[in-house]
Amino acid sequence: MKTCFVCKRKYDGYGNNAQPLKKGQCCDFCNATKVLPARIREHFNSRRKKP
């Protein structure tokens, strides 16, 4: 079992890249509810800054 770098819970499986929130792996739940929304927010914020 691995430990999620975001919520610190144990999970099975491959895990997901936790960036931009943390360096390391995260569980599927944190990926869906925290990491992916943060990536989408970061993407749209970076697009607004360009002229």
C-alpha positions as CSV (number, residue, x, y, z in Angstrom):
1,M,0.0,0.0,0.0
2,K,1.1,3.5,-0.7
3,T,0.3,6.8,1.2
4,C,-1.3,9.7,-0.6
5,F,0.8,12.9,-0.3
6,V,-2.3,15.1,-0.2
7,C,-4.6,13.4,2.3
8,K,-2.1,11.0,3.9
9,R,-4.5,8.0,3.5
10,K,-3.4,4.6,2.3
11,Y,-4.4,3.5,-1.2
12,D,-3.9,0.6,-3.6
13,G,-3.1,0.9,-7.3
14,Y,-0.8,3.1,-9.3
15,G,-1.6,6.5,-7.9
16,N,-1.6,9.8,-9.7
17,N,0.8,12.7,-10.0
18,A,-0.1,15.1,-7.3
19,Q,1.4,18.2,-8.9
20,P,0.6,21.2,-8.7
21,L,-0.5,20.6,-5.1
22,K,2.4,18.4,-3.9
23,K,5.4,16.5,-5.3
24,G,4.6,12.8,-5.2
25,Q,1.7,10.5,-5.7
26,C,-1.9,10.9,-4.6
27,C,-5.0,8.6,-4.4
28,D,-7.8,8.6,-7.0
29,F,-10.1,10.6,-4.7
30,C,-7.7,13.5,-4.2
31,N,-6.8,13.4,-7.9
32,A,-10.4,13.9,-8.9
33,T,-11.4,16.4,-6.2
34,K,-8.3,18.4,-5.6
35,V,-5.5,17.9,-8.1
36,L,-7.4,18.1,-11.4
37,P,-9.4,21.2,-10.4
38,A,-6.2,22.9,-9.3
39,R,-4.6,22.0,-12.7
40,I,-7.6,23.4,-14.6
41,R,-7.6,26.6,-12.5
42,E,-3.8,27.0,-13.1
43,H,-4.4,26.5,-16.8
44,F,-7.1,29.2,-17.1
45,N,-5.2,31.6,-14.8
46,S,-2.1,31.3,-17.0
47,R,-4.1,32.0,-20.2
48,R,-5.6,35.2,-18.7
49,K,-2.1,36.6,-18.0
50,K,-1.0,36.6,-21.7
51,P,-1.8,39.6,-23.8
